Amino acid sequence: MNIYISGRGAFAVQVADALLEEGHPITGVAAPRLRQGRSDDGDASSWDRLRSWAYPRSIPWTDSAELRATHVPDGVDLIVAAHSHAFIGRRTRARAAVATIGYHPSLLPVHRGRDAVRWTIRDGDKVTGGSVYHLTERTDGGPLAAQEHVFVPPGSTAQSLWREHLAPLGVRLLLRVVTDLTEGRRIEVPQDEKVATWEPAMDAPPLFKPELIALPGTTFVDGSRWALHAR
């Protein structure tokens, strides 16, 4: 399979290395221009790890914030999202001849959203897991290709749960699905919307939307007007 990777950080590099080891050519990558908190594009040590990984291998790179269909070369069989926070649109997905898949560190459809691991810890979940799914227009809502559960060890933090359990699981599940697709096995299990949950990013500012909780018969509160005056 000729594979294009959209991702970031150590997890994307682990996935890329594992795919190369399995004999799959990496035809290009999309990653953030810089590591989080860095600001010097001229300093290679400031580059995102996937970008740094691609450079000495002469693998084309594009800024994931600008990823478009034109950035995906001809002949790509599979697009893999590996810790990618960039939305991969319909036209871009269509550049993959076989599929576009991604890994999410939860038992989808539970804990959709970019901070799934942190919400798992915050909610005190005893069981979590990982899901590989086919990307669609609905964020984290596409049909499942593979899924496994893990127990959350006592005393886990979001960092330890991700690093020691969910990241290794993600690499393994992605490899499994790539093997399935290579051998002509395409698994697509629809997610059950009745049990779906979605949580916002924890580092996003809270929204003031009192109109969403106004009781019937009470005076309507225009939250947008309040926000305007608050500026």
N, C-alpha and C positions, 0 to 999 in steps of 0.2 A: 504494500500500500504506500502510495506517495502521500505524505501527511503534512498538513500545515497546522502549526500550533499557535493558539492565542492564549497567553497566560502571563504569569508573573512570579517572581521569587523562586525560592528553592524548590517548591513543589513542581513548577513548570519544568525546571531543569531535570529533576528526578524522572519526570514523565518522558522528556525528550531523550535522556540517556537510555531509559528502559526500552523505548521504541526503537532506537538505533541498534541496541543490542539484539533485539528480535529481528533485525534486518529490514526495518521500514525506513526508507529515505525521508528526511525532513527537508521539505522544499522551501520553507520559509517560516518566519515567526513574527508575531505581533506582540509587543510588550510595552509597558510604560517607558517613556524616555529616560526617566531617572528613578532611582530608589526613593521610597517615601522619605520626605524630609531633606533630600539633597537638592542642590540647585546649580551645580556646575556640570554642564553637558560636555565640557572639554576634558573633564577628568573621568577616565574610564572606570575608576573605582566607584563613581557615583551612579553608573548605569545600573538599570535593573539587571538581575542575575541572568534572566533569559536572554536579554540583549548581549550581555557579556559572553554568555555561552555560545551564541551564534557567531559572533564576530570572528574568532580565530578559525572557525570552520567554514568561513565564507558563505554562510547561510544568510539569505536576504532577510533584513529586519525592517519593520515599519512600526511607527508609534501606534499602539493599540487604540489611542484616543482618536486616531484618524483612519482606522481600518475601514476599507471599502472593498467592494468586489474587485476593483481594478488592481488591488494589491495582492490578490491571491493568484498565483501563476497558473497557466494552463497545465492540465494533467494531474491536478490534485484529486485524489480519491476521497480523502477524509480530512475534515477540519476537527481538531480536538481543542476544546476549551479547558485549560488546566489552571485553575485559580484565576480566571479572567473576570474582570469587573466591567469589561467593555461589552455592550450589546452587539451581537453579531446578526445583522439584518438579513432579510429574505434574499436579497440579491447576492450578498456575500455567501450565505449558506448554499445557494444554488451553484456556486463555483465548485463545490465538492461533488464528484460523480456518484459517490456511494452514500455518505451520511455526514452530518455534523453532530458531534456528541460532546457532552460536558460532564464534569464530576461535581456533585454537590455533597457536602459533608453533613447530611442528615438523612433520615428515612423519609424521603419525599412521599407524599406531599406535605409532611410536617416540617416546620421551620424553613419555609421558603424565605429567601432574602440573603443579603451578603454577610450577615453576622450570625449564621446558623449555629456555629460552635459556641459562641459567647452566650446565645440565648439558651442553648442546651444546658450550660452550666448554671446560668441565672435561674432557670426554671426547675433546677434540681432533677433533671431527667436521669433515670437509672439505666435506660437503654437508649442508644442512638445508633448511628450507622452511616453508610455511604451509599450514594445512588449515582449511577451513570444513566443519563437520559438523552434523548434526541432533542436538540434545540429547536424551538418554535418561536412564534411571535409572543407567546406568554412566558414571562420570566420564570424560570425554574418549573415550568408547567408541562413540559413535553413528555411523551411516553417513555417509560422506563425500559432500559436495556439490561441492567443488572443492578442488584441491590443486596447488601448484607448488613446484618446488625452486629453491634458490639456492646458489651456492658461498660458502663462508665465506672472506672475504678474510684473507690472512695478517695476524697482529697484531690481529685483532678482539678486542674485549671484549664481554661480554654487553650492555653499554649501547650500544656502537656498532653491533653486529649488529642489535639490536632497533630502534634509532632510524633507522638508515640503510637497512635492508633489510627486516626482518620486519614492522615496523609499516606502512610504505607498502604492502607486499604484502598485508597483512591488510585494509586499506581497499579495495584493488582487488578482492580476492577476494570480500569481503562484498558489494560493489556488483554484482559479476557474478552472484552467487547470487540476490540480491534481484531483479535483472533477469530471471533465469531463472524464478523463481517468479511474478513479475508476468506473464510471457508464457506461463505454464502449463507450463514445463519443470521437472520435479522430479527431481533426480538424487540417488540414494541408493545408494552403493557400500559394502557391508559392509567393515569393517576386518578385516584378517587377524590373528586372535588369536595365531597361531603365531609371529609376529615382534614382538608387542607388548612394550614395556618401560614400566616406571613407576618414577619416582624421587621420593623424598620432598622436601618443601620444605627448602631448605638452611638456613633459619633456625629449623627445628624442632629441639628437643632430641633427642638420640639415645635410642633405646629399649634398655633392658637386658633382653634376652630370650634367656638362654643355653639355655632349653629348645628353642629353634628350631634349635640347632646341636649338641645332644647326640648322641653316636655310639651306635649300637645296643650294648646290653650294658653301657653305663656307668651310673653312678648318676644318677637324674633330679635336675635342679636346678630348684627352684621359684623362678623369677624374680620372681613377684609377691610372694612372702614376703620375698625379699631387698630389694625396693623398699620394702616396708612397714617393715623394720628400718632402712633407710637414712634414713628421715625423722627 
